[in-house]
Amino acid sequence: MAKKRTRRASPIPPAPSPGHVRRDGAPKNRYPTQQEAADAAHLRWVLDRVELDVYRCDVCDGWHMGKRFRDP
Ligand SMILES: [Zn+2]
C-alpha cells in the first residue's frame, strides 16, 4: 500500500528585506546602535572612500549601513 502523501502547502519563505541582506543574500553586518553603524560607515569612507548611509532595520532591530537601495 502506497503511502499517502499529505500535501502540505509549501510555505514560501518571506522575501528577505533588501535592507537586511546584501546583494549576495548574506546578512549584513548589524550594529546595535546608530552610532556604531555611523562609526563603521565613517571607517569605510576613510579606508575606501565609499560613502554609505546608515539606517535602522525592521528585520533585526539593529542598524545597517549600505548604499541607498533604489532597485525596483
Ligand atoms: Zn537587519
N, CA, C, O and the ligand as a Tripos MOL2 file, in Angstrom:
@<TRIPOS>MOLECULE
protein
  289   287    73     0     0
PROTEIN
NO_CHARGES

@<TRIPOS>ATOM
      1 N           0.8410   -1.1940    0.0000 N.3       1 MET1
      2 CA          0.0000    0.0000    0.0000 C.3       1 MET1
      3 C           0.8810    1.2500    0.0000 C.2       1 MET1
      4 O           1.7310    1.4650    0.8640 O.2       1 MET1
      5 N           0.6310    2.0160   -0.9750 N.am      2 ALA2
      6 CA          1.4570    3.2250   -1.1000 C.3       2 ALA2
      7 C           1.1120    4.2300   -0.0110 C.2       2 ALA2
      8 O          -0.0400    4.4210    0.3780 O.2       2 ALA2
      9 N           2.1410    4.8330    0.4370 N.am      3 LYS3
     10 CA          1.9040    5.8580    1.4580 C.3       3 LYS3
     11 C           1.2110    7.0540    0.8250 C.2       3 LYS3
     12 O           1.5430    7.5220   -0.2640 O.2       3 LYS3
     13 N           0.2910    7.4840    1.5360 N.am      4 LYS4
     14 CA         -0.4200    8.6540    1.0340 C.3       4 LYS4
     15 C           0.3250    9.9030    1.4780 C.2       4 LYS4
     16 O           0.6020   10.1280    2.6560 O.2       4 LYS4
     17 N           0.6150   10.6590    0.5140 N.am      5 ARG5
     18 CA          1.3540   11.8750    0.8560 C.3       5 ARG5
     19 C           0.3790   12.9980    1.1570 C.2       5 ARG5
     20 O          -0.4470   13.3860    0.3310 O.2       5 ARG5
     21 N           0.5060   13.4780    2.3160 N.am      6 THR6
     22 CA         -0.3160   14.6560    2.6050 C.3       6 THR6
     23 C           0.3710   15.8570    1.9760 C.2       6 THR6
     24 O           1.5560   16.1280    2.1730 O.2       6 THR6
     25 N          -0.4030   16.5160    1.2520 N.am      7 ARG7
     26 CA          0.1710   17.6650    0.5560 C.3       7 ARG7
     27 C           0.1650   18.8750    1.4810 C.2       7 ARG7
     28 O          -0.8720   19.4140    1.8660 O.2       7 ARG7
     29 N           1.3680   19.2560    1.8040 N.am      8 ARG8
     30 CA          1.4570   20.4140    2.6740 C.3       8 ARG8
     31 C           1.6360   21.6490    1.8210 C.2       8 ARG8
     32 O           2.3830   21.6490    0.8430 O.2       8 ARG8
     33 N           0.9780   22.6420    2.1850 N.am      9 ALA9
     34 CA          1.1900   23.9100    1.4910 C.3       9 ALA9
     35 C           2.6230   24.3390    1.7630 C.2       9 ALA9
     36 O           2.9890   24.6680    2.8910 O.2       9 ALA9
     37 N           3.4100   24.3270    0.7240 N.am     10 SER10
     38 CA          4.8000   24.6860    0.9500 C.3      10 SER10
     39 C           4.8920   26.1700    1.2780 C.2      10 SER10
     40 O           4.4970   27.0370    0.4980 O.2      10 SER10
     41 N           5.4140   26.4150    2.4290 N.am     11 PRO11
     42 CA          5.4980   27.8320    2.8110 C.3      11 PRO11
     43 C           6.5230   28.5630    1.9520 C.2      11 PRO11
     44 O           7.6670   28.1330    1.8020 O.2      11 PRO11
     45 N           6.1010   29.6090    1.4330 N.am     12 ILE12
     46 CA          7.0350   30.4200    0.6490 C.3      12 ILE12
     47 C           7.8490   31.2580    1.6250 C.2      12 ILE12
     48 O           7.3000   32.0390    2.4030 O.2      12 ILE12
     49 N           9.1350   31.0880    1.5750 N.am     13 PRO13
     50 CA          9.9430   31.8760    2.5200 C.3      13 PRO13
     51 C           9.7440   33.3590    2.2600 C.2      13 PRO13
     52 O           9.7000   33.8040    1.1130 O.2      13 PRO13
     53 N           9.6290   34.0860    3.2980 N.am     14 PRO14
     54 CA          9.4300   35.5250    3.1000 C.3      14 PRO14
     55 C          10.6260   36.1410    2.3940 C.2      14 PRO14
     56 O          11.7800   35.8190    2.6770 O.2      14 PRO14
     57 N          10.3260   37.0020    1.5030 N.am     15 ALA15
     58 CA         11.4210   37.6570    0.7860 C.3      15 ALA15
     59 C          12.2640   38.4400    1.7840 C.2      15 ALA15
     60 O          11.7440   39.2250    2.5770 O.2      15 ALA15
     61 N          13.5560   38.2160    1.7330 N.am     16 PRO16
     62 CA         14.3970   38.9460    2.6730 C.3      16 PRO16
     63 C          14.3130   40.4360    2.4220 C.2      16 PRO16
     64 O          14.2630   40.9060    1.2860 O.2      16 PRO16
     65 N          14.2980   41.1360    3.4920 N.am     17 SER17
     66 CA         14.2350   42.5820    3.3460 C.3      17 SER17
     67 C          15.4940   43.0760    2.6350 C.2      17 SER17
     68 O          16.6040   42.6990    3.0100 O.2      17 SER17
     69 N          15.3340   43.8930    1.6400 N.am     18 PRO18
     70 CA         16.5180   44.3600    0.9090 C.3      18 PRO18
     71 C          17.4700   45.1440    1.7990 C.2      18 PRO18
     72 O          18.6570   45.2710    1.4990 O.2      18 PRO18
     73 N          16.9420   45.6630    2.8850 N.am     19 GLY19
     74 CA         17.8270   46.4260    3.7580 C.3      19 GLY19
     75 C          18.5780   45.5720    4.7480 C.2      19 GLY19
     76 O          19.4770   46.0510    5.4400 O.2      19 GLY19
     77 N          18.2110   44.3020    4.8160 N.am     20 HIS20
     78 CA         18.7910   43.4380    5.8410 C.3      20 HIS20
     79 C          19.8500   42.5090    5.2820 C.2      20 HIS20
     80 O          20.7220   42.0480    6.0180 O.2      20 HIS20
     81 N          19.7860   42.2290    3.9970 N.am     21 VAL21
     82 CA         20.7620   41.3250    3.3990 C.3      21 VAL21
     83 C          21.5030   42.0310    2.2610 C.2      21 VAL21
     84 O          21.0360   43.0110    1.6810 O.2      21 VAL21
     85 N          22.6460   41.4930    1.9860 N.am     22 ARG22
     86 CA         23.4080   42.0600    0.8800 C.3      22 ARG22
     87 C          22.9080   41.4680   -0.4230 C.2      22 ARG22
     88 O          22.0510   40.5850   -0.4470 O.2      22 ARG22
     89 N          23.4600   41.9690   -1.4810 N.am     23 ARG23
     90 CA         23.0140   41.5060   -2.7900 C.3      23 ARG23
     91 C          23.2540   40.0070   -2.9700 C.2      23 ARG23
     92 O          22.5140   39.3410   -3.6930 O.2      23 ARG23
     93 N          24.2670   39.4890   -2.3240 N.am     24 ASP24
     94 CA         24.5430   38.0540   -2.4760 C.3      24 ASP24
     95 C          23.7190   37.2150   -1.5040 C.2      24 ASP24
     96 O          23.8720   35.9940   -1.4510 O.2      24 ASP24
     97 N          22.8610   37.8560   -0.7480 N.am     25 GLY25
     98 CA         21.9730   37.1080    0.1280 C.3      25 GLY25
     99 C          22.4790   36.9500    1.5400 C.2      25 GLY25
    100 O          21.7440   36.4930    2.4150 O.2      25 GLY25
    101 N          23.7120   37.3180    1.7740 N.am     26 ALA26
    102 CA         24.2510   37.1830    3.1250 C.3      26 ALA26
    103 C          23.7470   38.3280    3.9900 C.2      26 ALA26
    104 O          23.6020   39.4570    3.5200 O.2      26 ALA26
    105 N          23.4840   38.0340    5.2410 N.am     27 PRO27
    106 CA         23.0210   39.1050    6.1170 C.3      27 PRO27
    107 C          24.0820   40.1860    6.2650 C.2      27 PRO27
    108 O          25.2830   39.9180    6.2870 O.2      27 PRO27
    109 N          23.6140   41.3610    6.3610 N.am     28 LYS28
    110 CA         24.5600   42.4600    6.5500 C.3      28 LYS28
    111 C          25.0870   42.4620    7.9700 C.2      28 LYS28
    112 O          24.5100   41.8570    8.8740 O.2      28 LYS28
    113 N          26.1850   43.1500    8.1370 N.am     29 ASN29
    114 CA         26.6530   43.3900    9.4910 C.3      29 ASN29
    115 C          25.5980   44.1910   10.2320 C.2      29 ASN29
    116 O          24.9790   45.1060    9.6890 O.2      29 ASN29
    117 N          25.4190   43.8250   11.4550 N.am     30 ARG30
    118 CA         24.4160   44.5060   12.2590 C.3      30 ARG30
    119 C          25.1180   45.3040   13.3440 C.2      30 ARG30
    120 O          26.0510   44.8270   13.9900 O.2      30 ARG30
    121 N          24.6560   46.5000   13.5230 N.am     31 TYR31
    122 CA         25.1980   47.3350   14.5830 C.3      31 TYR31
    123 C          24.0770   47.6570   15.5570 C.2      31 TYR31
    124 O          22.9680   48.0080   15.1530 O.2      31 TYR31
    125 N          24.3720   47.5360   16.8240 N.am     32 PRO32
    126 CA         23.2970   47.7130   17.8140 C.3      32 PRO32
    127 C          22.8340   49.1560   17.9510 C.2      32 PRO32
    128 O          21.7110   49.4170   18.3800 O.2      32 PRO32
    129 N          23.6790   50.0640   17.5940 N.am     33 THR33
    130 CA         23.2930   51.4700   17.7410 C.3      33 THR33
    131 C          23.6190   52.2230   16.4630 C.2      33 THR33
    132 O          24.4580   51.8140   15.6600 O.2      33 THR33
    133 N          22.9320   53.3210   16.3110 N.am     34 GLN34
    134 CA         23.1970   54.1610   15.1470 C.3      34 GLN34
    135 C          24.6270   54.6750   15.1760 C.2      34 GLN34
    136 O          25.2720   54.8170   14.1370 O.2      34 GLN34
    137 N          25.1080   54.9490   16.3700 N.am     35 GLN35
    138 CA         26.4550   55.4890   16.4890 C.3      35 GLN35
    139 C          27.4890   54.5020   15.9790 C.2      35 GLN35
    140 O          28.4310   54.8810   15.2820 O.2      35 GLN35
    141 N          27.3110   53.2260   16.3310 N.am     36 GLU36
    142 CA         28.2820   52.2290   15.8850 C.3      36 GLU36
    143 C          28.2340   52.0450   14.3780 C.2      36 GLU36
    144 O          29.2630   51.8700   13.7240 O.2      36 GLU36
    145 N          27.0280   52.0880   13.8420 N.am     37 ALA37
    146 CA         26.9080   51.9820   12.3910 C.3      37 ALA37
    147 C          27.5560   53.1830   11.7110 C.2      37 ALA37
    148 O          28.2240   53.0530   10.6860 O.2      37 ALA37
    149 N          27.3440   54.3450   12.3010 N.am     38 ALA38
    150 CA         27.9270   55.5550   11.7210 C.3      38 ALA38
    151 C          29.4510   55.4990   11.7960 C.2      38 ALA38
    152 O          30.1390   55.9110   10.8620 O.2      38 ALA38
    153 N          29.9650   54.9970   12.8910 N.am     39 ASP39
    154 CA         31.4160   54.8630   13.0200 C.3      39 ASP39
    155 C          31.9680   53.9240   11.9560 C.2      39 ASP39
    156 O          32.9990   54.1930   11.3410 O.2      39 ASP39
    157 N          31.2560   52.8100   11.7520 N.am     40 ALA40
    158 CA         31.7100   51.8360   10.7630 C.3      40 ALA40
    159 C          31.6340   52.4320    9.3610 C.2      40 ALA40
    160 O          32.5130   52.2150    8.5280 O.2      40 ALA40
    161 N          30.5700   53.1840    9.1200 N.am     41 ALA41
    162 CA         30.4310   53.8110    7.8050 C.3      41 ALA41
    163 C          31.5400   54.8330    7.5900 C.2      41 ALA41
    164 O          32.0830   54.9660    6.4940 O.2      41 ALA41
    165 N          31.8580   55.5420    8.6540 N.am     42 HIS42
    166 CA         32.9380   56.5370    8.5460 C.3      42 HIS42
    167 C          34.2620   55.8490    8.2470 C.2      42 HIS42
    168 O          35.0690   56.3470    7.4620 O.2      42 HIS42
    169 N          34.4760   54.7070    8.8760 N.am     43 LEU43
    170 CA         35.7060   53.9550    8.6390 C.3      43 LEU43
    171 C          35.7920   53.5230    7.1800 C.2      43 LEU43
    172 O          36.8570   53.5860    6.5640 O.2      43 LEU43
    173 N          34.6700   53.0860    6.6380 N.am     44 ARG44
    174 CA         34.6690   52.7000    5.2220 C.3      44 ARG44
    175 C          35.0260   53.8910    4.3420 C.2      44 ARG44
    176 O          35.7070   53.7550    3.3260 O.2      44 ARG44
    177 N          34.5620   55.0320    4.7480 N.am     45 TRP45
    178 CA         34.8500   56.2290    3.9760 C.3      45 TRP45
    179 C          36.3460   56.5500    4.0510 C.2      45 TRP45
    180 O          36.9750   56.8770    3.0450 O.2      45 TRP45
    181 N          36.8960   56.4500    5.2500 N.am     46 VAL46
    182 CA         38.3080   56.7560    5.4370 C.3      46 VAL46
    183 C          39.1740   55.7670    4.6630 C.2      46 VAL46
    184 O          40.1430   56.1470    4.0060 O.2      46 VAL46
    185 N          38.8040   54.4930    4.7550 N.am     47 LEU47
    186 CA         39.6410   53.4580    4.1580 C.3      47 LEU47
    187 C          39.4310   53.3350    2.6560 C.2      47 LEU47
    188 O          40.3850   53.2250    1.8870 O.2      47 LEU47
    189 N          38.1810   53.3550    2.2580 N.am     48 ASP48
    190 CA         37.8700   53.0040    0.8630 C.3      48 ASP48
    191 C          37.2290   54.1250    0.0700 C.2      48 ASP48
    192 O          36.9900   53.9940   -1.1300 O.2      48 ASP48
    193 N          36.9530   55.2250    0.7450 N.am     49 ARG49
    194 CA         36.2380   56.3140    0.0740 C.3      49 ARG49
    195 C          34.8960   55.8260   -0.4710 C.2      49 ARG49
    196 O          34.4680   56.1880   -1.5670 O.2      49 ARG49
    197 N          34.2660   55.0050    0.3300 N.am     50 VAL50
    198 CA         32.9270   54.5330   -0.0100 C.3      50 VAL50
    199 C          31.9440   55.2390    0.9160 C.2      50 VAL50
    200 O          32.0390   55.1560    2.1410 O.2      50 VAL50
    201 N          31.0200   55.9180    0.3040 N.am     51 GLU51
    202 CA         30.0620   56.6690    1.1120 C.3      51 GLU51
    203 C          28.8280   55.8150    1.3610 C.2      51 GLU51
    204 O          28.1750   55.3570    0.4230 O.2      51 GLU51
    205 N          28.5190   55.6100    2.6200 N.am     52 LEU52
    206 CA         27.4160   54.7190    2.9800 C.3      52 LEU52
    207 C          26.4400   55.4260    3.8980 C.2      52 LEU52
    208 O          26.8050   56.2930    4.6910 O.2      52 LEU52
    209 N          25.2290   55.0390    3.7680 N.am     53 ASP53
    210 CA         24.2000   55.5260    4.6800 C.3      53 ASP53
    211 C          23.9920   54.5000    5.7890 C.2      53 ASP53
    212 O          24.2460   53.3110    5.5970 O.2      53 ASP53
    213 N          23.5470   54.9440    6.9030 N.am     54 VAL54
    214 CA         23.1360   54.0120    7.9460 C.3      54 VAL54
    215 C          21.6320   54.1500    8.1240 C.2      54 VAL54
    216 O          21.0620   55.2320    7.9840 O.2      54 VAL54
    217 N          21.0200   53.0440    8.4300 N.am     55 TYR55
    218 CA         19.5700   53.0620    8.5750 C.3      55 TYR55
    219 C          19.1670   51.9680    9.5510 C.2      55 TYR55
    220 O          19.8670   50.9690    9.7180 O.2      55 TYR55
    221 N          18.0720   52.1700   10.1640 N.am     56 ARG56
    222 CA         17.5670   51.1960   11.1120 C.3      56 ARG56
    223 C          16.8480   50.0820   10.3610 C.2      56 ARG56
    224 O          16.1650   50.3200    9.3650 O.2      56 ARG56
    225 N          17.0180   48.8650   10.8630 N.am     57 CYS57
    226 CA         16.4660   47.7040   10.1810 C.3      57 CYS57
    227 C          15.2550   47.1760   10.9390 C.2      57 CYS57
    228 O          15.2930   46.9960   12.1560 O.2      57 CYS57
    229 N          14.1990   46.9360   10.2060 N.am     58 ASP58
    230 CA         12.9910   46.3960   10.8250 C.3      58 ASP58
    231 C          13.1040   44.8950   11.0760 C.2      58 ASP58
    232 O          12.3690   44.3440   11.8950 O.2      58 ASP58
    233 N          14.0170   44.2410   10.3780 N.am     59 VAL59
    234 CA         14.1110   42.7900   10.4770 C.3      59 VAL59
    235 C          14.8150   42.3720   11.7610 C.2      59 VAL59
    236 O          14.3180   41.5250   12.5040 O.2      59 VAL59
    237 N          15.9460   42.9580   12.0120 N.am     60 CYS60
    238 CA         16.7430   42.5130   13.1560 C.3      60 CYS60
    239 C          16.8230   43.5760   14.2420 C.2      60 CYS60
    240 O          17.5110   43.3960   15.2460 O.2      60 CYS60
    241 N          16.1360   44.6540   14.0430 N.am     61 ASP61
    242 CA         16.0840   45.6900   15.0510 C.3      61 ASP61
    243 C          17.4530   46.2910   15.3370 C.2      61 ASP61
    244 O          17.7030   46.8330   16.4140 O.2      61 ASP61
    245 N          18.3190   46.1840   14.3610 N.am     62 GLY62
    246 CA         19.6290   46.7890   14.5220 C.3      62 GLY62
    247 C          19.8240   47.8670   13.4740 C.2      62 GLY62
    248 O          18.8710   48.3600   12.8700 O.2      62 GLY62
    249 N          21.0650   48.2120   13.2790 N.am     63 TRP63
    250 CA         21.3980   49.2300   12.2850 C.3      63 TRP63
    251 C          22.3080   48.6200   11.2450 C.2      63 TRP63
    252 O          23.1630   47.7930   11.5610 O.2      63 TRP63
    253 N          22.1280   49.0210   10.0310 N.am     64 HIS64
    254 CA         22.9990   48.5790    8.9470 C.3      64 HIS64
    255 C          23.5190   49.7980    8.2230 C.2      64 HIS64
    256 O          23.0300   50.9170    8.3800 O.2      64 HIS64
    257 N          24.5330   49.5300    7.4240 N.am     65 MET65
    258 CA         24.9770   50.5970    6.5330 C.3      65 MET65
    259 C          24.9840   50.0400    5.1220 C.2      65 MET65
    260 O          25.1310   48.8390    4.8980 O.2      65 MET65
    261 N          24.8270   50.9270    4.2120 N.am     66 GLY66
    262 CA         24.8230   50.4970    2.8160 C.3      66 GLY66
    263 C          24.4500   51.6490    1.9270 C.2      66 GLY66
    264 O          24.0200   52.7110    2.3760 O.2      66 GLY66
    265 N          24.6290   51.4040    0.6580 N.am     67 LYS67
    266 CA         24.1540   52.4060   -0.2760 C.3      67 LYS67
    267 C          22.6470   52.3750   -0.2720 C.2      67 LYS67
    268 O          22.0300   51.3350   -0.0390 O.2      67 LYS67
    269 N          22.0860   53.4800   -0.5200 N.am     68 ARG68
    270 CA         20.6270   53.5050   -0.5560 C.3      68 ARG68
    271 C          20.1600   52.6060   -1.6810 C.2      68 ARG68
    272 O          20.6110   52.7070   -2.8220 O.2      68 ARG68
    273 N          19.2280   51.7120   -1.3180 N.am     69 PHE69
    274 CA         18.7800   50.7610   -2.3170 C.3      69 PHE69
    275 C          17.6550   51.3780   -3.1200 C.2      69 PHE69
    276 O          16.6180   51.7710   -2.5850 O.2      69 PHE69
    277 N          17.8840   51.4500   -4.3850 N.am     70 ARG70
    278 CA         16.8940   52.0780   -5.2580 C.3      70 ARG70
    279 C          16.3410   51.0830   -6.2590 C.2      70 ARG70
    280 O          15.5980   51.4530   -7.1680 O.2      70 ARG70
    281 N          16.6960   49.8400   -6.0960 N.am     71 ASP71
    282 CA         16.2070   48.8470   -7.0430 C.3      71 ASP71
    283 C          14.6990   48.7450   -6.9540 C.2      71 ASP71
    284 O          14.1230   48.8950   -5.8770 O.2      71 ASP71
    285 N          14.0780   48.4990   -8.0490 N.am     72 PRO72
    286 CA         12.6280   48.3370   -8.0100 C.3      72 PRO72
    287 C          12.2130   47.0940   -7.2410 C.2      72 PRO72
    288 O          11.0210   46.8140   -7.1170 O.2      72 PRO72
    289 ZN         18.7430   43.7590    9.7700 Zn       73 ZN73
@<TRIPOS>BOND
     1     1     2 1
     2     2     3 1
     3     3     4 2
     4     3     5 am
     5     5     6 1
     6     6     7 1
     7     7     8 2
     8     7     9 am
     9     9    10 1
    10    10    11 1
    11    11    12 2
    12    11    13 am
    13    13    14 1
    14    14    15 1
    15    15    16 2
    16    15    17 am
    17    17    18 1
    18    18    19 1
    19    19    20 2
    20    19    21 am
    21    21    22 1
    22    22    23 1
    23    23    24 2
    24    23    25 am
    25    25    26 1
    26    26    27 1
    27    27    28 2
    28    27    29 am
    29    29    30 1
    30    30    31 1
    31    31    32 2
    32    31    33 am
    33    33    34 1
    34    34    35 1
    35    35    36 2
    36    35    37 am
    37    37    38 1
    38    38    39 1
    39    39    40 2
    40    39    41 am
    41    41    42 1
    42    42    43 1
    43    43    44 2
    44    43    45 am
    45    45    46 1
    46    46    47 1
    47    47    48 2
    48    47    49 am
    49    49    50 1
    50    50    51 1
    51    51    52 2
    52    51    53 am
    53    53    54 1
    54    54    55 1
    55    55    56 2
    56    55    57 am
    57    57    58 1
    58    58    59 1
    59    59    60 2
    60    59    61 am
    61    61    62 1
    62    62    63 1
    63    63    64 2
    64    63    65 am
    65    65    66 1
    66    66    67 1
    67    67    68 2
    68    67    69 am
    69    69    70 1
    70    70    71 1
    71    71    72 2
    72    71    73 am
    73    73    74 1
    74    74    75 1
    75    75    76 2
    76    75    77 am
    77    77    78 1
    78    78    79 1
    79    79    80 2
    80    79    81 am
    81    81    82 1
    82    82    83 1
    83    83    84 2
    84    83    85 am
    85    85    86 1
    86    86    87 1
    87    87    88 2
    88    87    89 am
    89    89    90 1
    90    90    91 1
    91    91    92 2
    92    91    93 am
    93    93    94 1
    94    94    95 1
    95    95    96 2
    96    95    97 am
    97    97    98 1
    98    98    99 1
    99    99   100 2
   100    99   101 am
   101   101   102 1
   102   102   103 1
   103   103   104 2
   104   103   105 am
   105   105   106 1
   106   106   107 1
   107   107   108 2
   108   107   109 am
   109   109   110 1
   110   110   111 1
   111   111   112 2
   112   111   113 am
   113   113   114 1
   114   114   115 1
   115   115   116 2
   116   115   117 am
   117   117   118 1
   118   118   119 1
   119   119   120 2
   120   119   121 am
   121   121   122 1
   122   122   123 1
   123   123   124 2
   124   123   125 am
   125   125   126 1
   126   126   127 1
   127   127   128 2
   128   127   129 am
   129   129   130 1
   130   130   131 1
   131   131   132 2
   132   131   133 am
   133   133   134 1
   134   134   135 1
   135   135   136 2
   136   135   137 am
   137   137   138 1
   138   138   139 1
   139   139   140 2
   140   139   141 am
   141   141   142 1
   142   142   143 1
   143   143   144 2
   144   143   145 am
   145   145   146 1
   146   146   147 1
   147   147   148 2
   148   147   149 am
   149   149   150 1
   150   150   151 1
   151   151   152 2
   152   151   153 am
   153   153   154 1
   154   154   155 1
   155   155   156 2
   156   155   157 am
   157   157   158 1
   158   158   159 1
   159   159   160 2
   160   159   161 am
   161   161   162 1
   162   162   163 1
   163   163   164 2
   164   163   165 am
   165   165   166 1
   166   166   167 1
   167   167   168 2
   168   167   169 am
   169   169   170 1
   170   170   171 1
   171   171   172 2
   172   171   173 am
   173   173   174 1
   174   174   175 1
   175   175   176 2
   176   175   177 am
   177   177   178 1
   178   178   179 1
   179   179   180 2
   180   179   181 am
   181   181   182 1
   182   182   183 1
   183   183   184 2
   184   183   185 am
   185   185   186 1
   186   186   187 1
   187   187   188 2
   188   187   189 am
   189   189   190 1
   190   190   191 1
   191   191   192 2
   192   191   193 am
   193   193   194 1
   194   194   195 1
   195   195   196 2
   196   195   197 am
   197   197   198 1
   198   198   199 1
   199   199   200 2
   200   199   201 am
   201   201   202 1
   202   202   203 1
   203   203   204 2
   204   203   205 am
   205   205   206 1
   206   206   207 1
   207   207   208 2
   208   207   209 am
   209   209   210 1
   210   210   211 1
   211   211   212 2
   212   211   213 am
   213   213   214 1
   214   214   215 1
   215   215   216 2
   216   215   217 am
   217   217   218 1
   218   218   219 1
   219   219   220 2
   220   219   221 am
   221   221   222 1
   222   222   223 1
   223   223   224 2
   224   223   225 am
   225   225   226 1
   226   226   227 1
   227   227   228 2
   228   227   229 am
   229   229   230 1
   230   230   231 1
   231   231   232 2
   232   231   233 am
   233   233   234 1
   234   234   235 1
   235   235   236 2
   236   235   237 am
   237   237   238 1
   238   238   239 1
   239   239   240 2
   240   239   241 am
   241   241   242 1
   242   242   243 1
   243   243   244 2
   244   243   245 am
   245   245   246 1
   246   246   247 1
   247   247   248 2
   248   247   249 am
   249   249   250 1
   250   250   251 1
   251   251   252 2
   252   251   253 am
   253   253   254 1
   254   254   255 1
   255   255   256 2
   256   255   257 am
   257   257   258 1
   258   258   259 1
   259   259   260 2
   260   259   261 am
   261   261   262 1
   262   262   263 1
   263   263   264 2
   264   263   265 am
   265   265   266 1
   266   266   267 1
   267   267   268 2
   268   267   269 am
   269   269   270 1
   270   270   271 1
   271   271   272 2
   272   271   273 am
   273   273   274 1
   274   274   275 1
   275   275   276 2
   276   275   277 am
   277   277   278 1
   278   278   279 1
   279   279   280 2
   280   279   281 am
   281   281   282 1
   282   282   283 1
   283   283   284 2
   284   283   285 am
   285   285   286 1
   286   286   287 1
   287   287   288 2
@<TRIPOS>SUBSTRUCTURE
     1 MET1         2 RESIDUE 1 A MET
     2 ALA2         6 RESIDUE 1 A ALA
     3 LYS3        10 RESIDUE 1 A LYS
     4 LYS4        14 RESIDUE 1 A LYS
     5 ARG5        18 RESIDUE 1 A ARG
     6 THR6        22 RESIDUE 1 A THR
     7 ARG7        26 RESIDUE 1 A ARG
     8 ARG8        30 RESIDUE 1 A ARG
     9 ALA9        34 RESIDUE 1 A ALA
    10 SER10       38 RESIDUE 1 A SER
    11 PRO11       42 RESIDUE 1 A PRO
    12 ILE12       46 RESIDUE 1 A ILE
    13 PRO13       50 RESIDUE 1 A PRO
    14 PRO14       54 RESIDUE 1 A PRO
    15 ALA15       58 RESIDUE 1 A ALA
    16 PRO16       62 RESIDUE 1 A PRO
    17 SER17       66 RESIDUE 1 A SER
    18 PRO18       70 RESIDUE 1 A PRO
    19 GLY19       74 RESIDUE 1 A GLY
    20 HIS20       78 RESIDUE 1 A HIS
    21 VAL21       82 RESIDUE 1 A VAL
    22 ARG22       86 RESIDUE 1 A ARG
    23 ARG23       90 RESIDUE 1 A ARG
    24 ASP24       94 RESIDUE 1 A ASP
    25 GLY25       98 RESIDUE 1 A GLY
    26 ALA26      102 RESIDUE 1 A ALA
    27 PRO27      106 RESIDUE 1 A PRO
    28 LYS28      110 RESIDUE 1 A LYS
    29 ASN29      114 RESIDUE 1 A ASN
    30 ARG30      118 RESIDUE 1 A ARG
    31 TYR31      122 RESIDUE 1 A TYR
    32 PRO32      126 RESIDUE 1 A PRO
    33 THR33      130 RESIDUE 1 A THR
    34 GLN34      134 RESIDUE 1 A GLN
    35 GLN35      138 RESIDUE 1 A GLN
    36 GLU36      142 RESIDUE 1 A GLU
    37 ALA37      146 RESIDUE 1 A ALA
    38 ALA38      150 RESIDUE 1 A ALA
    39 ASP39      154 RESIDUE 1 A ASP
    40 ALA40      158 RESIDUE 1 A ALA
    41 ALA41      162 RESIDUE 1 A ALA
    42 HIS42      166 RESIDUE 1 A HIS
    43 LEU43      170 RESIDUE 1 A LEU
    44 ARG44      174 RESIDUE 1 A ARG
    45 TRP45      178 RESIDUE 1 A TRP
    46 VAL46      182 RESIDUE 1 A VAL
    47 LEU47      186 RESIDUE 1 A LEU
    48 ASP48      190 RESIDUE 1 A ASP
    49 ARG49      194 RESIDUE 1 A ARG
    50 VAL50      198 RESIDUE 1 A VAL
    51 GLU51      202 RESIDUE 1 A GLU
    52 LEU52      206 RESIDUE 1 A LEU
    53 ASP53      210 RESIDUE 1 A ASP
    54 VAL54      214 RESIDUE 1 A VAL
    55 TYR55      218 RESIDUE 1 A TYR
    56 ARG56      222 RESIDUE 1 A ARG
    57 CYS57      226 RESIDUE 1 A CYS
    58 ASP58      230 RESIDUE 1 A ASP
    59 VAL59      234 RESIDUE 1 A VAL
    60 CYS60      238 RESIDUE 1 A CYS
    61 ASP61      242 RESIDUE 1 A ASP
    62 GLY62      246 RESIDUE 1 A GLY
    63 TRP63      250 RESIDUE 1 A TRP
    64 HIS64      254 RESIDUE 1 A HIS
    65 MET65      258 RESIDUE 1 A MET
    66 GLY66      262 RESIDUE 1 A GLY
    67 LYS67      266 RESIDUE 1 A LYS
    68 ARG68      270 RESIDUE 1 A ARG
    69 PHE69      274 RESIDUE 1 A PHE
    70 ARG70      278 RESIDUE 1 A ARG
    71 ASP71      282 RESIDUE 1 A ASP
    72 PRO72      286 RESIDUE 1 A PRO
    73 ZN73       289 GROUP 0 **** ****
